[in-house]
Structure formats: structure tokens, C-alpha cells
Amino acid sequence: MLVKPFWLDDDHHMALTQRDREILDFERTWWDSPAPKDVQILERFELSATRYQQLLTTLLEDEEAMVYDPLVVRRLQRQRERRRRARFESPVVEDTK
């Protein structure tokens, strides 16, 4: 009988890596630096802003990330949801005729 490794859950998520934790820690404090966020991402993680965002988006759906830093994850989920709503909800245009 094969036994599933303890670090995999039913959705095949792996436990957070050191880089995952560093990304969540960075999201908690990046604005303390005078450097632009994309510059900090490149210097700290050696990633493009696009690749960083892809990793962060995946983390926001990871239960382990929620356990590690629930405040940051929830804040980022709320921001993402507000951006989605703004993008998909068309503004109400009143007819002035």
C-alpha cells in the first residue's frame, strides 16, 4: 500500500517553502522601504514582478499560507476581490436625455 507523504494534503498542496514564507513576510512590510516594490522583488527574490505575482496568487489559495499569516492572506484576498469587482462590474451610466 502506498502512503501519501505527510506534506501533501488532499488537493496536492505542499507545505510552504522558505521562499513562500519570505514572500508572505515581504507582503507584510514591503512599503517600509523607499524603493519601488518591483525593484525590491527583483533584488530580494530574483523574480520578475509578473512571476512574483503568479506565485503570490497561488499562495493566496493555499491553506498553509492562511495558517502561516492569516492577516496578510486575508488582506490580499480582499484587495484582489475589490480589483476583480472593479474590473467586471460596469459603472452605472445614467441617461441624461
MOBELQUI-V787323 format. One record per residue. N is the residue number from 1. RES is the residue in three letters. PSI is psi in degrees with one decimal (NA if undefined). BURIAL is I if it has 9 or more other ideal C-beta (glycine too) atoms within 8 Angstrom, else O. Layout:
# MOBELQUI-V787323
n->(N | N)
res->(RES | RES)
psi->(PSI | PSI)
burial->(BURIAL | BURIAL)
This chain:
# MOBELQUI-V787323
n->(1 | 2 | 3 | 4 | 5 | 6 | 7 | 8 | 9 | 10 | 11 | 12 | 13 | 14 | 15 | 16 | 17 | 18 | 19 | 20 | 21 | 22 | 23 | 24 | 25 | 26 | 27 | 28 | 29 | 30 | 31 | 32 | 33 | 34 | 35 | 36 | 37 | 38 | 39 | 40 | 41 | 42 | 43 | 44 | 45 | 46 | 47 | 48 | 49 | 50 | 51 | 52 | 53 | 54 | 55 | 56 | 57 | 58 | 59 | 60 | 61 | 62 | 63 | 64 | 65 | 66 | 67 | 68 | 69 | 70 | 71 | 72 | 73 | 74 | 75 | 76 | 77 | 78 | 79 | 80 | 81 | 82 | 83 | 84 | 85 | 86 | 87 | 88 | 89 | 90 | 91 | 92 | 93 | 94 | 95 | 96 | 97)
res->(MET | LEU | VAL | LYS | PRO | PHE | TRP | LEU | ASP | ASP | ASP | HIS | HIS | MET | ALA | LEU | THR | GLN | ARG | ASP | ARG | GLU | ILE | LEU | ASP | PHE | GLU | ARG | THR | TRP | TRP | ASP | SER | PRO | ALA | PRO | LYS | ASP | VAL | GLN | ILE | LEU | GLU | ARG | PHE | GLU | LEU | SER | ALA | THR | ARG | TYR | GLN | GLN | LEU | LEU | THR | THR | LEU | LEU | GLU | ASP | GLU | GLU | ALA | MET | VAL | TYR | ASP | PRO | LEU | VAL | VAL | ARG | ARG | LEU | GLN | ARG | GLN | ARG | GLU | ARG | ARG | ARG | ARG | ALA | ARG | PHE | GLU | SER | PRO | VAL | VAL | GLU | ASP | THR | LYS)
psi->(131.1 | 138.6 | 129.6 | 135.3 | 147.2 | -24.2 | -0.6 | 131.7 | -170.2 | -27.7 | 11.9 | 30.6 | 142.2 | 159.9 | 155.8 | 138.5 | 170.3 | -41.6 | -39.0 | -46.5 | -38.6 | -37.2 | -45.0 | -40.0 | -41.9 | -42.0 | -23.1 | -24.8 | 4.4 | -28.9 | -7.9 | -19.8 | 145.3 | -15.9 | 147.1 | 150.8 | -43.3 | -33.2 | -42.9 | -40.7 | -46.5 | -44.1 | -41.8 | -40.8 | -9.4 | 43.2 | 151.8 | 159.8 | -35.0 | -47.2 | -39.2 | -45.0 | -37.6 | -44.7 | -42.5 | -41.7 | -41.7 | -41.3 | -34.7 | -16.2 | 2.1 | 125.4 | -34.0 | -36.6 | -40.1 | -39.6 | -40.8 | -46.8 | 78.9 | -33.4 | -46.4 | -45.7 | -46.5 | -41.5 | -45.7 | -35.3 | -41.8 | -44.0 | -43.7 | -42.4 | -40.0 | -41.4 | -40.1 | -45.8 | -44.0 | -35.2 | -37.1 | -18.9 | 119.9 | 141.8 | 146.3 | 124.0 | 121.0 | 138.4 | 120.6 | 14.0 | NA)
burial->(O | O | O | O | O | O | O | O | O | O | O | O | I | O | O | I | O | O | O | I | I | I | I | I | I | I | I | I | O | I | O | O | O | O | O | O | I | O | O | I | I | I | O | O | I | O | I | O | I | O | O | I | O | O | I | I | I | O | I | I | O | I | O | I | I | I | O | I | I | O | O | I | I | I | O | I | I | O | O | I | O | O | O | O | O | O | O | O | O | O | O | O | O | O | O | O | O)
